[in-house]
């Protein structure tokens, strides 16, 4: 029932808030740009990065949190007030996967948010182009908040189309319909 309450609050809120998963890849810029464009004037943007102490030494500079946060800050600071965005890195535990750490943190958010993720992450597109990246796939299945998977930055000057994926539960299908309807209103 938590999902229904969140969807209901999202559809009734004036301002839409977004959590964006950022891993420093070019693909993670797409959900960042999408959420920024869809965000209402007073809506909040939460940038979330999951750090893995064991993988940090193998990452390029652009994939490290210091670079990600600096890039986001320099982009956001002139555009929106500081109280309308936050930049957060969560250190995952050694026996926890990145996808579990991401979903657990997002599910702990009490505020109603939309979660924006890229089609894939640092590892790139899978061999089968119909397969999502692992964080996107697990988030879609496990997040208590609506998840928006972003393949390209929409041109918001043109009419938009949305695909709503629902399971067999009619109530959840209606919640998804209400959420996307509220989100798409201009």
BELJO-V351342 format. One record per residue. N is the residue number from 0. RES is the residue in three letters. PSI is psi in radians with two decimals (NA if undefined). D_LAST is the distance of its C-alpha to the last C-alpha in Angstrom with 2 decimals. Layout:
n-><N;N>
res-><RES;RES>
psi-><PSI;PSI>
d_last-><D_LAST;D_LAST>
//
This chain:
n-><0;1;2;3;4;5;6;7;8;9;10;11;12;13;14;15;16;17;18;19;20;21;22;23;24;25;26;27;28;29;30;31;32;33;34;35;36;37;38;39;40;41;42;43;44;45;46;47;48;49;50;51;52;53;54;55;56;57;58;59;60;61;62;63;64;65;66;67;68;69;70;71;72;73;74;75;76;77;78;79;80;81;82;83;84;85;86;87;88;89;90;91;92;93;94;95;96;97;98;99;100;101;102;103;104;105;106;107;108;109;110;111;112;113;114;115;116;117;118;119;120;121;122;123;124;125;126;127;128;129;130;131;132;133;134;135;136;137;138;139;140;141;142;143;144;145;146;147;148;149;150;151;152;153;154;155;156;157;158;159;160;161;162;163;164;165;166;167;168;169;170;171;172;173;174;175;176;177;178;179;180;181;182;183;184;185>
res-><UNK;UNK;UNK;UNK;UNK;UNK;UNK;UNK;UNK;UNK;UNK;UNK;UNK;UNK;UNK;UNK;UNK;UNK;UNK;UNK;UNK;UNK;UNK;UNK;UNK;UNK;UNK;UNK;UNK;UNK;UNK;UNK;UNK;UNK;UNK;UNK;UNK;UNK;UNK;UNK;UNK;UNK;UNK;UNK;UNK;UNK;UNK;UNK;UNK;UNK;UNK;UNK;UNK;UNK;UNK;UNK;UNK;UNK;UNK;UNK;UNK;UNK;UNK;UNK;UNK;UNK;UNK;UNK;UNK;UNK;UNK;UNK;UNK;UNK;UNK;UNK;UNK;UNK;UNK;UNK;UNK;UNK;UNK;UNK;UNK;UNK;UNK;UNK;UNK;UNK;UNK;UNK;UNK;UNK;UNK;UNK;UNK;UNK;UNK;UNK;UNK;UNK;UNK;UNK;UNK;UNK;UNK;UNK;UNK;UNK;UNK;UNK;UNK;UNK;UNK;UNK;UNK;UNK;UNK;UNK;UNK;UNK;UNK;UNK;UNK;UNK;UNK;UNK;UNK;UNK;UNK;UNK;UNK;UNK;UNK;UNK;UNK;UNK;UNK;UNK;UNK;UNK;UNK;UNK;UNK;UNK;UNK;UNK;UNK;UNK;UNK;UNK;UNK;UNK;UNK;UNK;UNK;UNK;UNK;UNK;UNK;UNK;UNK;UNK;UNK;UNK;UNK;UNK;UNK;UNK;UNK;UNK;UNK;UNK;UNK;UNK;UNK;UNK;UNK;UNK;UNK;UNK;UNK;UNK;UNK;UNK>
psi-><-0.35;-0.72;-0.75;-0.74;-0.69;-0.76;-0.77;-0.76;-0.59;-0.72;-0.36;-0.24;2.58;-0.63;2.37;2.36;2.58;2.41;2.21;2.17;2.15;2.23;0.09;-0.10;2.82;-0.60;-0.52;-0.19;-0.48;-0.91;-0.53;-0.87;-0.67;-0.85;-0.70;-0.70;-0.58;-0.34;2.37;2.92;-0.70;0.11;2.72;2.62;2.08;1.98;2.23;2.28;2.38;2.11;2.50;1.91;-0.56;-0.44;-0.27;-0.66;-0.33;-0.15;2.60;2.87;-0.65;-0.31;-0.02;2.62;-0.67;-0.72;-0.73;-0.85;-0.67;-0.76;-0.81;-0.79;-0.78;-0.49;-0.75;-0.67;-0.79;-0.21;-0.74;2.67;2.57;-0.58;-0.11;0.06;2.72;2.60;2.06;2.36;2.29;2.19;2.09;2.69;2.73;-0.54;0.26;2.46;2.76;-0.76;-0.69;-0.75;-0.74;-0.92;-0.76;-0.74;-0.80;-0.73;-0.34;-0.17;2.11;-0.53;2.58;2.16;2.76;2.44;2.15;2.20;2.71;2.82;-0.63;3.02;-2.51;-0.57;-0.20;-3.07;2.44;2.86;-0.72;1.96;-0.11;-0.05;2.28;2.83;2.79;-0.67;-0.75;-0.76;-0.86;-0.67;-0.75;-0.65;-0.46;-0.25;2.47;-0.01;2.74;2.42;2.30;2.07;2.17;2.10;-0.56;2.76;2.16;2.64;1.72;-0.02;-0.31;2.74;2.49;2.63;2.55;2.52;2.23;2.09;2.14;2.73;-2.92;-0.13;1.94;-0.67;-0.81;-0.60;-0.71;-0.67;-0.75;-0.75;-0.78;-0.70;-0.80;-0.56;-0.78;-0.70;-0.64;-0.20;2.42;NA>
d_last-><28.11;26.63;23.90;22.97;22.85;20.63;18.15;18.30;17.73;14.76;13.05;14.10;13.44;11.09;11.57;11.89;15.23;16.66;20.30;21.19;24.64;26.42;29.89;30.27;30.06;28.10;26.30;25.01;23.30;20.82;19.25;19.50;17.53;14.92;14.52;14.53;11.68;9.51;10.86;9.34;11.84;14.31;13.90;17.14;18.26;21.63;23.63;26.43;29.56;32.50;35.82;38.99;42.10;44.03;41.64;40.87;44.03;43.01;39.54;38.95;38.05;34.39;34.20;35.63;33.63;35.00;33.56;30.21;29.70;30.97;28.66;25.55;26.75;27.46;24.04;22.05;24.36;23.57;19.76;19.01;21.35;23.90;23.10;19.61;21.28;24.52;26.71;29.01;31.80;33.48;37.03;37.66;41.05;43.60;43.65;39.87;37.75;34.70;32.52;34.04;33.62;29.93;29.24;31.51;29.83;26.26;27.58;29.15;25.84;25.45;21.92;19.11;17.84;16.58;19.44;18.94;22.12;23.50;25.13;28.39;29.84;32.85;35.11;33.07;32.34;34.68;37.34;35.50;32.02;30.75;31.61;29.21;30.49;32.16;29.78;26.73;28.83;30.14;26.84;25.23;28.27;28.91;25.91;25.11;21.45;18.97;19.78;17.76;20.34;19.47;21.73;20.19;17.46;14.65;14.05;10.32;11.32;12.25;10.94;11.28;13.78;14.47;17.92;18.63;22.22;23.91;27.52;29.53;28.47;26.45;25.11;23.72;22.23;20.38;19.20;17.88;16.12;14.56;13.56;11.89;10.13;8.82;8.13;6.33;3.79;0.00>
//
